[in-house]
């Protein structure tokens, strides 16, 4: 029987089998039919559903099961979780009897946590536990949350951005904001329409943001529709311009996370100064994010080795880490 960790993110869902490593890593999107305004049968999930964003056929609907990192519709979340579980865990016995730890934003309310666990239970995960995503990510990066030394991590995903310092099973300081990678995508969408008269879909704007983070060339081509004529058009936009578009959002995130320092004990600061802050999550890969965060915090910042999957890995590891779920779990 396997134990599983799930990073149920706004942008992507990752499932980690403690025996087989990553067994599912796809966009958090569900495609279903619509029948007279009612919810119909599930058609697809993950990459197959995400590929249809912006081109969904009539009679179908593409839905993201989470907003700002938490469940807003229990029925949709239950359907999505059940489908993910069947895709990732082929053995029915493991699905029903295996243990599961699911990452949840540390800033989530008790009601939002209960909604997550209720959806997991109704999807067949009867032994589910919620764990704060920054703590799970820290475990996935090799940091022991029960260590007597203080540590600090920053988790910037699609729906939330969080900074958490912890020591010996307790949180020293934490800040969470529901401004993250999705707002960067929306800003790019609006900028292209207002300044280049180019209409693009959500998928194109998201891909542009990701490509900008790793691009070595000075400019990138962007396909879309001319806002005036409706004809197909290709615009070339510089990576410097893209960086300027998302800069205000990045700065807002960094300012919010930097406020965590106000409650940090002096001796904890010395530990973090020696070990550095670890950053993970998809939006942390935005160009120069680590350098600007380092300037704001005054601590060295290093990227996680597996920034996109360490939360799911750490969630699975928490099921075997003495004291971690008692300290940071939620059942």
C-alpha positions as CSV (number, residue, x, y, z in Angstrom):
1,X,0.0,0.0,0.0
2,X,1.3,3.4,-0.9
3,X,1.1,6.8,0.8
4,X,0.5,9.9,-1.4
5,X,1.1,13.6,-1.2
6,X,-1.0,15.9,-3.3
7,X,-0.3,19.5,-4.2
8,X,-3.7,20.7,-5.3
9,X,-2.7,24.0,-6.8
10,X,-4.7,26.7,-8.6
11,X,-2.5,26.2,-11.7
12,X,-1.3,22.6,-11.5
13,X,-2.0,19.5,-9.5
14,X,0.9,17.2,-8.5
15,X,0.5,13.7,-7.0
16,X,3.6,12.1,-5.4
17,X,3.7,8.4,-4.6
18,X,6.2,7.9,-1.8
19,X,7.3,4.6,-3.5
20,X,7.2,5.7,-7.2
21,X,7.8,9.5,-7.0
22,X,5.7,11.8,-9.2
23,X,2.8,9.9,-10.7
24,X,0.7,12.9,-11.9
25,X,1.7,16.4,-12.8
26,X,-0.9,18.3,-15.0
27,X,-2.9,21.6,-15.1
28,X,-5.7,21.9,-12.6
29,X,-8.5,22.1,-15.2
30,X,-11.7,20.1,-15.7
31,X,-13.7,19.8,-18.9
32,X,-17.4,18.8,-18.7
33,X,-20.5,18.9,-20.8
34,X,-23.3,21.4,-20.1
35,X,-26.9,20.3,-20.4
36,X,-29.5,23.1,-20.3
37,X,-27.5,25.1,-17.8
38,X,-26.9,22.1,-15.6
39,X,-23.5,20.4,-15.0
40,X,-23.1,17.4,-17.2
41,X,-20.7,14.5,-17.5
42,X,-16.9,14.8,-17.1
43,X,-15.1,14.8,-20.4
44,X,-11.4,15.4,-19.5
45,X,-9.0,16.6,-16.8
46,X,-5.5,17.9,-16.7
47,X,-3.5,18.6,-19.9
48,X,-6.1,17.3,-22.2
49,X,-8.7,19.8,-20.7
50,X,-6.1,22.6,-20.5
51,X,-5.3,22.3,-24.2
52,X,-8.9,23.3,-25.0
53,X,-8.8,26.6,-23.0
54,X,-9.8,29.3,-25.3
55,X,-11.3,26.9,-27.8
56,X,-13.9,25.0,-25.8
57,X,-16.6,23.6,-28.2
58,X,-20.2,24.6,-27.7
59,X,-21.9,22.5,-25.1
60,X,-18.8,22.1,-23.0
61,X,-17.2,24.1,-20.1
62,X,-13.6,24.3,-18.9
63,X,-13.4,24.9,-15.1
64,X,-10.6,25.4,-12.6
65,X,-11.6,23.5,-9.4
66,X,-9.7,26.0,-7.2
67,X,-9.5,29.8,-6.9
68,X,-6.7,31.4,-4.9
69,X,-5.5,28.0,-3.8
70,X,-8.7,26.9,-2.1
71,X,-11.9,25.1,-3.1
72,X,-14.9,27.3,-4.0
73,X,-17.2,24.7,-5.4
74,X,-17.4,21.4,-3.5
75,X,-19.1,19.4,-6.2
76,X,-16.6,20.4,-8.9
77,X,-13.7,19.7,-6.5
78,X,-15.0,16.3,-5.6
79,X,-15.4,15.4,-9.3
80,X,-12.0,16.6,-10.1
81,X,-10.2,14.9,-7.2
82,X,-11.9,11.6,-8.0
83,X,-10.8,11.8,-11.6
84,X,-7.2,12.7,-10.6
85,X,-7.1,9.9,-8.1
86,X,-8.2,7.3,-10.6
87,X,-5.7,8.6,-13.1
88,X,-2.7,8.7,-10.7
89,X,-3.5,5.6,-8.5
90,X,-4.5,2.6,-10.6
91,X,-4.9,0.2,-7.7
92,X,-8.5,0.7,-6.2
93,X,-7.3,-0.8,-2.8
94,X,-4.6,1.9,-2.6
95,X,-7.1,4.6,-3.4
96,X,-9.4,3.6,-0.6
97,X,-7.0,2.5,2.1
98,X,-3.8,4.5,1.3
99,X,-3.0,7.5,3.4
100,X,-3.0,10.9,1.7
101,X,-1.7,14.3,2.8
102,X,-2.9,17.3,0.8
103,X,-1.2,20.7,0.7
104,X,-3.3,23.7,1.7
105,X,-2.3,27.4,1.9
106,X,-1.3,28.4,5.4
107,X,-3.6,31.4,5.1
108,X,-6.7,29.2,4.3
109,X,-9.6,29.5,6.8
110,X,-10.9,26.6,8.8
111,X,-14.0,26.5,6.5
112,X,-11.7,26.2,3.4
113,X,-9.7,23.4,5.0
114,X,-12.9,21.5,5.9
115,X,-14.1,21.9,2.4
116,X,-10.9,20.4,1.1
117,X,-11.1,17.4,3.4
118,X,-14.8,16.9,2.7
119,X,-14.1,16.9,-1.1
120,X,-11.2,14.4,-0.6
121,X,-13.4,12.1,1.5
122,X,-16.3,12.1,-1.0
123,X,-13.7,11.5,-3.8
124,X,-12.6,8.3,-2.0
125,X,-9.7,9.5,0.0
126,X,-11.0,8.5,3.4
127,X,-7.7,8.9,5.2
128,X,-6.8,12.4,4.1
129,X,-4.9,15.0,6.1
130,X,-4.3,18.6,5.2
131,X,-0.8,20.1,5.7
132,X,0.3,23.7,5.2
133,X,1.9,24.0,1.8
134,X,5.0,26.0,3.0
135,X,5.8,23.2,5.6
136,X,5.2,20.5,3.0
137,X,7.5,22.3,0.6
138,X,10.2,22.7,3.2
139,X,10.0,18.9,3.9
140,X,10.3,18.3,0.1
141,X,13.4,20.5,0.1
142,X,15.1,18.5,2.9
143,X,14.3,20.9,5.7
144,X,13.1,19.4,9.0
145,X,10.2,21.5,10.4
146,X,10.9,20.0,13.9
147,X,14.5,21.2,13.8
148,X,15.5,23.5,16.7
149,X,17.0,26.0,14.3
150,X,14.8,28.5,12.6
151,X,14.1,28.2,8.8
152,X,12.2,30.3,6.4
153,X,10.6,29.4,3.1
154,X,8.7,31.3,0.4
155,X,6.0,29.6,-1.7
156,X,4.6,31.5,-4.7
157,X,2.1,29.6,-6.8
158,X,-0.7,30.5,-9.1
159,X,-3.3,31.5,-6.5
160,X,-1.3,32.4,-3.3
161,X,2.1,33.7,-2.2
162,X,3.3,32.8,1.3
163,X,6.3,33.3,3.5
164,X,6.7,31.2,6.6
165,X,9.4,31.0,9.3
166,X,9.2,28.0,11.6
167,X,11.2,26.2,14.4
168,X,10.7,23.1,16.5
169,X,7.2,22.3,15.3
170,X,5.8,25.8,15.5
171,X,5.4,28.8,13.2
172,X,7.4,31.9,14.2
173,X,5.9,34.2,11.6
174,X,3.8,33.9,8.5
175,X,2.4,36.1,5.8
176,X,0.0,35.1,3.0
177,X,-1.5,37.0,0.1
178,X,-3.9,35.9,-2.6
179,X,-2.0,37.8,-5.3
180,X,0.3,35.5,-7.2
181,X,1.0,34.0,-10.6
182,X,-2.6,34.2,-11.9
183,X,-2.5,38.0,-11.6
184,X,0.6,38.1,-13.7
185,X,-1.2,36.2,-16.4
186,X,-4.2,38.6,-16.3
187,X,-1.8,41.6,-16.4
188,X,-0.2,40.3,-19.6
189,X,-3.6,39.6,-21.2
190,X,-4.7,43.2,-20.5
191,X,-1.4,44.8,-21.6
192,X,-1.5,43.0,-25.0
193,X,-5.1,44.2,-25.6
194,X,-4.6,47.8,-24.5
195,X,-1.1,48.5,-25.8
196,X,-0.8,46.1,-28.8
197,X,-4.5,45.7,-29.8
198,X,-4.0,42.0,-29.6
199,X,-6.5,39.6,-28.1
200,X,-5.1,36.4,-26.7
201,X,-6.5,33.5,-24.7
202,X,-5.7,32.6,-21.1
203,X,-3.5,29.7,-22.3
204,X,-1.4,32.0,-24.5
205,X,-0.9,34.6,-21.8
206,X,0.1,31.9,-19.3
207,X,2.6,30.4,-21.8
208,X,4.1,33.8,-22.5
209,X,4.7,34.3,-18.7
210,X,6.4,31.0,-18.4
211,X,8.5,31.5,-21.6
212,X,9.7,34.9,-20.3
213,X,11.1,33.3,-17.2
214,X,13.5,31.0,-19.2
215,X,13.9,32.9,-22.5
216,X,17.4,33.8,-23.6
217,X,16.4,35.8,-26.6
218,X,15.5,39.5,-26.3
219,X,11.9,39.1,-27.7
220,X,9.1,36.6,-28.1
221,X,6.4,36.1,-30.8
222,X,2.8,36.2,-29.5
223,X,-0.1,35.0,-31.7
224,X,-3.6,36.3,-31.3
225,X,-6.4,38.2,-33.0
226,X,-6.4,41.9,-34.0
227,X,-8.7,43.8,-31.6
228,X,-9.9,46.0,-34.5
229,X,-10.3,43.6,-37.4
230,X,-10.6,40.2,-35.7
231,X,-7.9,38.9,-38.1
232,X,-5.1,36.6,-36.9
233,X,-2.0,38.6,-36.1
234,X,1.5,37.9,-34.7
235,X,3.1,40.5,-32.4
236,X,6.7,40.4,-31.3
237,X,7.2,41.7,-27.7
238,X,10.4,42.2,-25.9
239,X,11.1,40.2,-22.7
240,X,12.0,43.6,-21.0
241,X,8.5,44.8,-21.8
242,X,6.9,41.6,-20.4
243,X,9.1,42.0,-17.2
244,X,7.8,45.6,-16.8
245,X,4.2,44.5,-17.1
246,X,4.4,41.9,-14.3
247,X,6.8,44.0,-12.1
248,X,4.1,45.8,-10.1
249,X,2.5,42.5,-9.2
250,X,5.9,40.9,-8.2
251,X,6.7,43.9,-6.1
252,X,3.3,43.7,-4.3
253,X,4.0,40.0,-3.5
254,X,7.5,40.8,-2.3
255,X,6.3,43.7,-0.1
256,X,3.6,41.5,1.5
257,X,6.0,38.6,2.1
258,X,8.6,41.0,3.5
259,X,6.2,42.0,6.3
260,X,6.8,38.6,7.8
261,X,10.1,39.9,9.1
262,X,8.3,42.2,11.6
263,X,7.5,39.3,13.9
264,X,10.8,37.4,13.5
265,X,12.8,36.9,16.7
266,X,16.4,38.2,16.5
267,X,18.0,34.8,17.2
268,X,15.8,33.2,14.5
269,X,17.0,35.9,12.1
270,X,20.6,34.8,12.7
271,X,19.7,31.1,11.8
272,X,18.0,32.2,8.6
273,X,20.9,34.5,7.7
274,X,23.2,31.5,7.9
275,X,21.0,29.0,6.1
276,X,19.1,31.3,3.6
277,X,15.5,31.4,2.5
278,X,14.3,28.7,0.2
279,X,11.8,29.7,-2.6
280,X,9.6,27.4,-4.6
281,X,6.3,27.4,-6.5
282,X,5.8,28.1,-10.2
283,X,5.6,31.9,-10.0
284,X,8.9,32.0,-8.0
285,X,10.6,31.1,-11.4
286,X,9.7,34.6,-12.7
287,X,12.8,36.3,-14.0
288,X,14.8,38.0,-11.2
289,X,12.2,37.1,-8.6
290,X,14.8,35.6,-6.3
291,X,17.2,38.5,-6.5
292,X,14.4,41.1,-5.7
293,X,13.2,39.0,-2.8
294,X,16.7,38.7,-1.5
295,X,17.0,42.5,-1.6
296,X,13.7,43.0,0.3
297,X,14.3,40.4,3.0
298,X,18.0,41.0,3.5
299,X,18.6,37.2,3.6
300,X,20.2,35.1,0.9
301,X,17.5,33.4,-1.2
302,X,18.0,30.1,-3.0
303,X,15.7,28.3,-5.4
304,X,14.5,24.8,-4.5
305,X,15.9,21.9,-6.6
306,X,12.4,20.9,-7.5
307,X,10.3,24.0,-7.2
308,X,7.2,22.6,-8.9
309,X,6.9,19.3,-7.2
310,X,8.5,19.7,-3.7
311,X,5.1,20.5,-2.0
312,X,3.6,17.2,-3.2
313,X,6.8,15.3,-2.3
314,X,6.9,16.9,1.2
315,X,3.2,16.2,1.8
316,X,3.9,12.5,1.2
317,X,7.0,12.6,3.4
318,X,5.0,14.2,6.2
319,X,3.1,11.0,6.6
320,X,6.3,9.4,7.9
321,X,7.9,12.4,9.6
322,X,7.6,12.1,13.4
323,X,5.6,14.9,14.9
324,X,5.1,16.9,11.7
325,X,1.3,16.2,11.1
326,X,0.6,16.7,14.9
327,X,2.3,20.1,14.6
328,X,1.2,21.3,11.2
329,X,-1.5,18.9,10.0
330,X,-5.3,19.4,10.0
331,X,-7.8,16.5,10.0
